[in-house]
Amino acid sequence: MCNNFNKKFLDEASKALSNHNSDIPQENTHKQFMKEAVDLAIRGMEKNEGGPFGCIIVKDGKIVGRGNNKVTSTYDPTAHAEITAIRDACKNLNSFQLNGCIVYTSCEPCPMCLGAIYWARPEKVFFGSNKKDAADVGFDDDFIYKEINLDYDKRSIPFEQINREEALKAFQIWNEKEDKTDY
């Protein structure tokens, strides 16, 4: 009887201690994942792949996607860390959405990456440095935020709408398509 009592007491005490300390490992895990994102940024720069940005995507405590900025090495202005990580994670998960995933990115996402993140629908985003930090080293995207709200004809790159009726045909076909995959 004494052994059962001791075992039960030890099990309950162990459970209470693990619940009491559950916030600490979680915080450390977030920091470890952020360190991995920063390490990706540094390794990418060392290989001259692109700018100082890295990103990982985690699902159920496991890394499912990795990416670092590869703009200059791929001649692709969309090859930002978050975009490459989203592409990698979606391929690995065989899904076009990141439901239940957490994004860890070394810097606050730019407007393009922010849009991609919202389309991918992760559960949460953690970021390291912010957009002011990025601007301080030459990656200032404030002009894009300003451009978004301007009328088409006031933007620094002029936009002009043409052939709207023709373009709407694709939407009509999509709307009537019975075997489409909504997203």
C-alpha positions as CSV (number, residue, x, y, z in Angstrom):
1,M,0.0,0.0,0.0
2,C,2.8,2.3,0.8
3,N,4.4,1.7,-2.6
4,N,1.2,2.5,-4.4
5,F,0.8,5.7,-2.4
6,N,4.4,6.7,-3.2
7,K,4.0,5.9,-6.9
8,K,0.8,7.9,-7.1
9,F,2.3,10.8,-5.2
10,L,5.4,10.8,-7.5
11,D,3.2,10.6,-10.6
12,E,1.0,13.5,-9.5
13,A,4.1,15.6,-8.4
14,S,5.8,14.9,-11.7
15,K,2.6,15.9,-13.6
16,A,2.2,19.1,-11.6
17,L,5.8,20.1,-12.2
18,S,5.7,19.4,-15.9
19,N,2.5,21.5,-16.2
20,H,4.0,24.3,-14.0
21,N,7.1,24.5,-16.3
22,S,5.3,24.0,-19.6
23,D,5.7,27.7,-20.5
24,I,9.5,27.6,-20.2
25,P,10.1,24.8,-22.8
26,Q,7.6,26.3,-25.1
27,E,9.4,29.7,-25.0
28,N,12.7,27.9,-25.5
29,T,11.3,26.0,-28.4
30,H,10.1,29.2,-30.1
31,K,13.6,30.7,-29.6
32,Q,15.2,27.6,-31.0
33,F,13.1,27.7,-34.1
34,M,13.8,31.4,-34.5
35,K,17.5,30.7,-34.2
36,E,17.1,28.1,-37.0
37,A,15.5,30.8,-39.2
38,V,18.3,33.2,-38.5
39,D,20.9,30.5,-39.2
40,L,19.3,29.9,-42.6
41,A,19.6,33.6,-43.3
42,I,23.3,33.6,-42.4
43,R,24.0,30.4,-44.4
44,G,22.2,31.8,-47.4
45,M,24.4,35.0,-47.3
46,E,27.5,32.9,-46.9
47,K,26.6,31.1,-50.1
48,N,25.8,34.4,-51.8
49,E,22.2,33.3,-52.5
50,G,20.5,36.6,-51.4
51,G,19.8,39.0,-48.6
52,P,19.8,38.5,-44.8
53,F,16.5,36.7,-44.4
54,G,15.6,33.2,-43.3
55,C,12.3,31.4,-42.5
56,I,11.1,28.0,-41.3
57,I,7.7,26.6,-41.0
58,V,6.8,24.2,-38.2
59,K,3.8,21.8,-37.8
60,D,3.3,19.7,-34.7
61,G,6.8,20.6,-33.5
62,K,8.6,19.5,-36.6
63,I,10.1,21.7,-39.3
64,V,8.2,21.1,-42.6
65,G,9.6,23.9,-44.6
66,R,12.8,25.9,-44.9
67,G,13.7,28.9,-47.0
68,N,16.2,31.7,-47.2
69,N,16.3,34.7,-49.5
70,K,17.5,33.6,-53.0
71,V,16.6,36.7,-55.0
72,T,20.0,37.4,-56.4
73,S,21.1,33.8,-57.0
74,T,17.9,32.8,-58.9
75,Y,17.2,36.2,-60.6
76,D,13.8,35.9,-59.0
77,P,12.5,39.0,-57.2
78,T,9.8,36.8,-55.5
79,A,12.3,34.4,-54.0
80,H,12.1,35.9,-50.5
81,A,12.7,33.6,-47.5
82,E,9.0,33.4,-46.5
83,I,8.0,32.6,-50.1
84,T,10.6,29.9,-50.5
85,A,9.7,28.4,-47.1
86,I,6.0,28.4,-47.9
87,R,6.7,26.7,-51.3
88,D,8.8,24.1,-49.5
89,A,6.3,23.4,-46.7
90,C,3.3,23.2,-49.1
91,K,5.2,20.7,-51.3
92,N,6.2,18.6,-48.3
93,L,2.7,18.7,-46.8
94,N,1.0,18.2,-50.2
95,S,-1.2,21.1,-49.5
96,F,-1.6,24.7,-50.7
97,Q,-2.5,25.8,-47.1
98,L,-0.5,25.8,-43.9
99,N,-3.3,25.1,-41.5
100,G,-1.9,24.2,-38.1
101,C,1.6,25.6,-39.0
102,I,3.7,28.2,-37.3
103,V,6.0,30.5,-39.4
104,Y,9.3,31.7,-37.9
105,T,10.9,34.4,-40.0
106,S,14.1,36.3,-39.2
107,C,12.4,39.6,-40.1
108,E,9.0,41.1,-40.2
109,P,7.5,40.1,-43.6
110,C,7.5,42.6,-46.5
111,P,4.1,43.3,-48.1
112,M,4.5,40.5,-50.7
113,C,5.4,37.9,-48.1
114,L,2.7,39.2,-45.8
115,G,0.2,38.6,-48.6
116,A,1.6,35.1,-49.3
117,I,1.4,34.3,-45.6
118,Y,-2.3,35.3,-45.4
119,W,-3.1,33.2,-48.5
120,A,-1.3,30.2,-46.9
121,R,-3.3,30.6,-43.7
122,P,-0.8,29.5,-41.0
123,E,-1.8,29.5,-37.3
124,K,0.7,32.1,-36.2
125,V,3.8,34.0,-37.2
126,F,6.9,34.8,-35.1
127,F,9.4,37.4,-36.5
128,G,12.8,38.5,-35.2
129,S,13.9,41.9,-36.5
130,N,11.3,44.4,-37.7
131,K,10.8,46.5,-40.9
132,K,12.7,49.4,-39.4
133,D,15.7,47.2,-38.7
134,A,15.4,46.0,-42.4
135,A,15.2,49.5,-43.6
136,D,18.3,50.5,-41.6
137,V,20.4,48.0,-43.7
138,G,18.9,48.9,-47.1
139,F,15.7,46.8,-47.3
140,D,13.1,49.6,-47.0
141,D,9.7,48.6,-48.3
142,D,7.7,51.5,-46.8
143,F,7.2,52.8,-50.3
144,I,5.2,49.7,-51.2
145,Y,2.9,50.2,-48.3
146,K,2.3,53.8,-49.5
147,E,1.8,52.7,-53.2
148,I,-0.9,50.2,-52.3
149,N,-3.4,52.9,-51.2
150,L,-2.8,55.2,-54.2
151,D,-5.1,55.4,-57.2
152,Y,-3.8,53.4,-60.2
153,D,-2.8,56.5,-62.1
154,K,-0.9,58.0,-59.1
155,R,1.4,55.0,-58.6
156,S,5.1,55.2,-59.5
157,I,4.5,52.3,-61.9
158,P,1.3,53.2,-63.8
159,F,-1.5,50.7,-63.8
160,E,-4.2,50.9,-66.4
161,Q,-7.3,48.6,-66.6
162,I,-8.1,47.3,-70.1
163,N,-10.4,44.7,-71.6
164,R,-12.3,44.1,-68.3
165,E,-15.2,42.3,-70.0
166,E,-12.7,39.9,-71.7
167,A,-11.0,39.3,-68.3
168,L,-14.3,38.6,-66.6
169,K,-14.8,35.5,-68.8
170,A,-12.3,33.6,-66.8
171,F,-14.1,34.5,-63.6
172,Q,-17.4,33.4,-65.1
173,I,-15.9,30.0,-66.2
174,W,-14.4,29.6,-62.7
175,N,-17.7,30.4,-61.0
176,E,-19.5,27.8,-63.1
177,K,-16.8,25.1,-62.8
178,E,-18.2,22.2,-60.8
179,D,-14.9,20.4,-60.1
180,K,-12.9,23.4,-58.9
181,T,-10.8,23.3,-55.8
182,D,-11.7,26.3,-53.6
183,Y,-9.0,28.1,-51.7
